[in-house]
Structures are given as C-alpha cells and as structure tokens.
Amino acid sequence: MKKTIYISLALLLTAIMVFLLFHNKQKTEKRVYQYDENKPADVQTMVIKPSTRRESGSYSGIFEPERETKLSSEIQGKVSQVLTDQGMFVNKGSALVLLDKTFLELQLKNADIQIEGLENDVKRYAILSAADAIQGVQREKSELALRSARVQKETIAEQINKSTVRAPFSGVITAKLTEAGSFAAPGVPLFQLTDISSLRFTINVSEEDLIKFTKGGTYRVAADVYPELELSAKVEMIGSKANPGNSFAIQFRVVNTKDLKLKAGMFGKIEIKNIVKSPEITIPASAITGTSIQPKVYVLEKGRAVKRSVTIRSRYQSEVAVASGLKEGDVLITAGFINLFDGARAEAK
C-alpha cells in the first residue's frame, strides 16, 4: 500500500515539473526576439550626393637655411690673418682668411728669373738656327722649357690667389673654427657660412593631408616667436616616400625679411584657412562595416540590403570620404544593422 502511494507521489511531482518547464519555455520564447525572414528589417538610409567642404588647419615645422657650408682652404699653409668673426654678415667674394704666402712669392720671383733666362735662350737659338749654326731640335727644346716655366708661374700665381679664402656666397658666419697662427689644409673647416636670406620650411603631414598641398602653391607661414609676421611660403617639394613615422615631408621656400628676422632652427606654422575641396562623397563613419583593411557598406536596392566594398580616401572625425564603391544616387543604409546580411529584406523607416 505504501509503495503504491510513493509511486503516485513521484509521478505527480514529475508531472508538475514537466508542466512548469513547458510553461517557462513558452514564457521565455515570448520574450526572445524571433527573426522573421519574411518581415523587412527597419533601417535608416541616406541618398548619396557629392558635396564640397571647407577646411582649416595649421601644421608645425622648422626653418632651415637655404644654403650652408663649411669652408676650408684649397691649399695648405699657416693662417696669418682672420678677417671676420662669428655672427658677422659677409658678402659673396669677401676675404675671410689670409694664409702666409711668403714662400709662394719667392717661388714666383724664381719663376720670373727662369722665364727671363729661357726667353734669352730662345732668341739666341732662333738666330743660330736661322744661320744653320745649331740643330733645330735645340731651339725646340728651349721653347718647350719656356712654355713649361710659364705654366709653372701661372700655377704659383693661382696658389697665391688661393691663399686668400673667400666667401662663395653671401651669408652669416655661424661658426668660427680657426685663429691666426693655426694651420690650414684642404678638408679642415675654417668657418661655417649660412645663407638665411631665404629659408626652407619643412612640415610632415599624413597621407590624408597630402591633397591639401600642391607643388608651386603659395601658403602663409609665421614663426612662433613672430606670430604677427606672416610671410609667403611656396611649395618646392612634396615627399614621394613616407618617413619612419608614416608621414610625408613637404618643403616650402620662404624669403626672409630685409633685417633677417627669421633664423635657421626656428619653429613656425603653416596656416590653411577655408580651403575649398572638390566635390567628394562623404558618409557617416558608423555606416562602415567590416575591417579597416576591407571596409564595406550596405546599400538598399529594390527592397534588399546589398553589401558593397568601398575604398576610403580620408577621414574627417565622424565622417569618411569614399574614393570608390559608391556613386551619386545610391541609397546608403546608415543604421539598423541588427540581423542585416547581404540580400536581406529591408525597408527604410
């Protein structure tokens, strides 16, 4: 009898548990969203239309000298006099250093004596050769010796001329590396000469910003220490290879003020104001799906969501400029991507 009661209770409890489980399953199914492939997904869209935009910005850079060189003597010798000092402005052709030329001047006098003697020999041999008193070869040898002596004299004269070290261009002496009494030799620097009458201004920009600059274009530049002084900067070079920081160098030429206010090594900024860009297709960055390497978007076509690959040209905060993959008139899906897939039915709200 007891056994029968226990079995009945067990069956009753089992039945109750099955009922509760079934009831809970029904409640859970009602709460969970069930995707209906026959019902169109609600999406938000926009019609693609190219637009123009105005951009402003500034780019920091550094001023560098147009020309700079370290000067050395072309011949060796003792420095007898230094005619300039660091910080001084010198004109092209100005004498900077005088080398001791005493020995060269003595060699030049000796060359003059040799030439005088050879000229007399040539005259005598010419008379004797005309009278057939000597062989013509002796006259030829004396004439060759005279020509050689004259070349030697010119060589010594050129060395004397090079004993004065002159400025190859106008500029400022930015380093003085010698003193009177020191020894000069080819390749040993005596001065550093810097031309700052015009300067190079170099900035580094990202690949997206390269299109803001054109070779030969003119922009405004100002030094950080002279913000009120705006000068014209002309683009002379746009880098064709990225540097290790994945940016590109752009180089400008800037004509300095008459009093040379700008100095090599100063920092400055290129200002870009209200640059009007050519029409381009821009879309919300949130409309991009996929990866940054293979970006994709959804386009609404005949009630279906169609996935397309796009190429991004540049990014502007919450928007991106599309280079290819979209055209004017396309209907872009901008929101409502839940349960959306290529070919899914979709309807704009």
Secondary structure, DSSP 8 states (H G I E B T S, - for coil): -HHHHHHHHHHHHHHHHHHHHHHHHHHHHHHS----TTS-EEEEEEE---B--EEEEEEEEEEEEEEEEEEE-SS-EEEEEE---TT-EE-TT-EEEEE--HHHHHHHHHHHHHHHHHHHHHHHHHHHHHTTSS-HHHHHHHHHHHHHHHHHHHHHHHHHHHTEEE-SSSEEEEEE---TT-EE-TT-EEEEEEEEEEEEEEEEE-GGGGGG--TT-EEEEEETTEEEEEEEEEEEEE-SS--TTS-EEEEEEEE--TT----TT-EEEEEEEEEE---BEEEEGGG-EE-SSSEEEEEEETTEEEEEE-EEEEEETTEEEEEES--TT-EEEEE--TT--TT-BEEE-
